[in-house]
C-alpha cells in the first residue's frame, strides 16, 4: 500500500507512531509530509521559548539555522525507521491558522494524487497544539471520499504533552499495533531529535516514551504498543493493512 503520514512538525511522526512506521516500512511505500518547520514559535534561538511575539532579525537568522538542523534530524530519524520519502512545506510554526486552509489542503491533495495514496495517518482532532488540529482538518478534507478516491483508511495518532493535555481528553484508540520489537528503533529515532527530548517525567522524555508504549501494550496484551483512532475506513473487498 501507499501510505501518507501528515505531520505538523518534524518529530511528530516518531513520537506518535515511530514503532508503527518501522513495522510498516517493511511492507509498504511511505511518505512523510511535514507542514510546519517546528521552530519559530519559540521566538528565540537556542531551543528555548520566550514570552514575546516579535522576533529580531538576528534571532530569526539563528532560528533559520535551527530549522535546517531539525530537517537533518528528521531525515536521520526516518532513515532509522526505514523511510526516505520526505517533504517539508516549511510553513510557520504555531501559525498555520494564518495560512489559507485551502493552500494546505491542496498540498496534501497533491501528495495523495502523485503518490496514489491509499492510507493516511495524521494528528487527532482534539489536540492542544493548534498546528496539530489544523493538520487533521486539512487532511480529512483533502482525503474526503469523493467518487474515484483511492483512500481506504485514515488513522489519527496521539502526541503526548499535546493530545493528552487538551481538556477534555477525547482520544479514543480502537487500533492497537504491537511494537515490542520496534520500540528500540523508536527510541533511537527519537534520540535523533536530541534538542526536542525533555527530561523525565516530561511526557516526551525517553523514559516516558517507553512507559507510554508499555502502558498501551498492557491494555492490549502486548509488551509494547502504539495506538490509533480510526477516523475513516472503507473497502470494496475484504483486505487488511499489513503491519
N, C-alpha and C positions, 0 to 999 in steps of 0.2 A: 504494500500500500504506500501511497504518497502522503506524508504527514507534514502539516504545517504547525509550528509552535509560535504563537503570537505572544510576545512578552513586552511589558512596558520598559524594562531596564535590563541591561546585562547583569546577570546573576540570578534573575527571577527563574530562569529555566532550570538552573542547578538546584536552587533552594526548593522550588516547587515540585520538580519531577526528575531530578538528576539520575536517580536509580532506574526509573522507568525509561528514560532516554537511552541509558546504557543497554537496557534489555531490548528495547525496540530497534535500536540501531543495528542489531544483528540480523534483522529480517526485513526491514523497511527503509524506504528513502525518506529522510527527514531534513527539513529546512527550518531554521530558526530566524524569525523576524523580530528585531528589536526596534521599538518605536522611538524611545527617548534615550538620550545619552547618559542619564543617571547621575549627573554630577552637579550641574549649575544651581539646583535648588538650595544647595548648602550656602550659596552666596559668598563662599570663601574657599580658598585653596587649602591644601593640607589635610583634606578629608575630615574636616570639622565644620559644623554648622554655626552660623552667626545669626542673631535675631535682627536682621535688617534685610531690606529688599534690594536696594540699589547696589550695583556692583561696579567697582572701579575698573578702569581699563587694564591696569596691571594684574588685578585679581582674575579678570576674565582670560587674559593670556595664559596665566598659570593653570587655570581650570581647563583650558583647551588642551593643554598637555596631558592633564589627568584624564580627559575624555579619551585620548588616543591610548593611554596606558590601559584604561578599562577595556577598550576594544581588544587589545592584545591579551588581556587576561581572559576575556570571553572566548577568544579563539583557542587559547590553551586549555581552558576548562572543557570546551566542547570536543576538542581533539581527544581528551581523556575519555569522553563519553561516546566516542565513535562517530562524531558528526563534523562535517567540514563545510556544509552549505549554510552560510550565514549572510544576513543583510542588516545593515544599520541605517535607520532613517535619520538619526541624529536630531530628532525633534526636542524642544526644550523640556528639561526635567521639571516635573510637577506643574507644568503649564500646558498640558495637552488640551485643556479646556480653552486655550487661546488659539488653537489651530482649528480651522473648519473641520467638523467631524467628517464631512464628505471627503475631504482630502485623505484622511486616514483610512476611511472605508475603501477608497479607490486603490490605495496602495496594497491593501490586503486582498482586494478582488484581483489585482494584477498577479499577486503570488499564487492565488488559487487557480487562476486560469493558466498561467505559464507553466506551473508545476503539476497540473492535473491533480490537485489535492483532493483526497477522499476523507481524510480525518484531521480534525483540528483540536489542539489543546490551547487553552488560554486561561486568563485570570477568572476569579469568581466575581459575580456582580456586586456582592455585599462586602466591600473591602474599604479599609480606612484610607488607603492610598488612592488619590484622585486619578493618577495615571493608570492604575490597575483597573479601575471602574470603566474608564474610557476605552481601554484596550478591549474589555469584554463587550461593551456596546458596539464598538466598531466591528468587532469580529463577528458577532451574531448577525449584524446587518449585512456584512459582506457575504456571509455564508447562508443567507436566507434560502429556504427551499423552493426556489423558482423551478419551473419545468426545465428539465435538462441538467439540473445541478447534479454533480457527482459526489457532493458532500454526504456521507452516510452517518458520521458521528462527530459530535462536538463535546469535549470534556473540559471542565474547569478544575483548576488546582488551587490549593491553599498556600499562601505565603505567611509563615509565622511572623509575628510582630506587624502584621498588616491586616490580613483577613480575620485573624482571631482577636485583633484589637478593635474591630468595628463592633459597636454595640447597637442593637442586639446581635449576637453571633448567629449567623444563619447558614453557615457552610454545612451541608448535609451530604456527606460522602456516601455513595452507593456503589462504588467500584474500588476494590482493594487489589493492589498489584504487589505481589511479593518481590522484595528487593534484598533478600537475605544475602545473596551472592554479590549484588551490585552496590550495597551500601558503602563498601570501602572505596569504590570508584567515585561515588557521590561526594564522599568526604575529601578525596584527593582533588576533585574538580572544584569543590568549594574553596579549598586552600589556594587555588589559583587566583581567587579574588581576595587576596590577603588584606587589602585595605578595607574590605567590606565586612570582614569577620569581626564579631564582637566577643567580649569576654563572657564566660558563663557567670550567671544564669540567663543572659540575654537569649531570647528565642533563636537568634541566628548565630549562636556560638557553635563550635564543633560538638561539644558535649550535648547541647540541647537538640541539635540536629539529629544526633544518634538517638536521643531519648524519644523524640517525636516519632521517628521511624519504628522504634521498638514498641511505643505505645500503640500506634496503628496496627502493628503486627500482632500485638496481644489481643486486639479486638477482632482479628480475622483469622487467628490460628497459625500465624506465621511468626518467625523470629523478628522480621522487619518488613515494613510495607510502606507504600505511598498510596494516597487515596485521592479520588476524584469524584466530582459530582457530574453525573451525566446530564448534559444540557439538552441534547438532541440525539436521537438515534433512529435510523430507519433502514429498511432493507427490502429489496425486491426478491431476494433469495436468502436462504439461510447461510450466513457466513460469520466468521468471528475474526476479531483483530488478534493477530498472533503476538503474544508477549514473550 
